[in-house]
Amino acid sequence: MVGPGRADGHVAKRSGPFEVELGWAQEPPRVGAGNAIEVGVGDAQTGAPVAVPAGALSVEVAYGGRSVTLPLVPTAEPGLLEASIAPTRPGAYSFGVSGEVRGQTLDVHAVCSQSTFECVEADAGSEFPVRDPSAGELAQRVRSEARQVDDARSRADDAHTLALVAIAAGTIGLLTGGAALLASRGRGSGRS
């Protein structure tokens, strides 16, 4: 339905009178590489592509407890829609396509796996002589180091407060000791 050879790496789902194929436009999907979610809509009885107007369908992309909903845009090929995306983390993504076509509700969901579409891979093999971290990995590292800086700042503030308390206690001790020394000298010189 989405064209010769394109169904590889896609999963077919039925929703009412529609056969829906979904997957990545570029496979294998790689971290940081521009890609698109590709959705083909066809008539479940005849297999013929179904023209879907712009704005009729959207795709919810979910990863690790986060999700984003993107509009599916018709391409030049009848029944084929895309939503551009650049995955920033490796791992399992899920797609949920929903909307209304020809007055009928369309709603399908799939999670990447060996039997559906490919999961996102880290782009480890194409960089030489070393693999540089992706923008997502750098952002994660910055957040981690920012937490460490905040923790160190908090410990330094606590140590500063403790030092001020110790200085104040030491000053009180010196003043008390000095006053006691003066008082004892004053009593000692009055006896002679």
Sequence and secondary structure as in RCSB ss.txt:
>XXXX:A:sequence
MVGPGRADGHVAKRSGPFEVELGWAQEPPRVGAGNAIEVGVGDAQTGAPVAVPAGALSVEVAYGGRSVTLPLVPT
AEPGLLEASIAPTRPGAYSFGVSGEVRGQTLDVHAVCSQSTFECVEADAGSEFPVRDPSAGELAQRVRSEARQVD
DARSRADDAHTLALVAIAAGTIGLLTGGAALLASRGRGSGRS
>XXXX:A:secstr
   TTTTTTEEEEEETTEEEEEEESSSS BTTS EEEEEEEEETTT  B    TTSEEEEEEETTEEEEEE EE 
SSTTEEEEEE   S B  EEEEEEEETTEEEEEEEE STTSS  BB   SS SSS    HHHHHHHHHHHHHHHH
HHHHHHHHHHHHHHHHHHHHHHHHHHHHHHHHHHHHHHHHH 
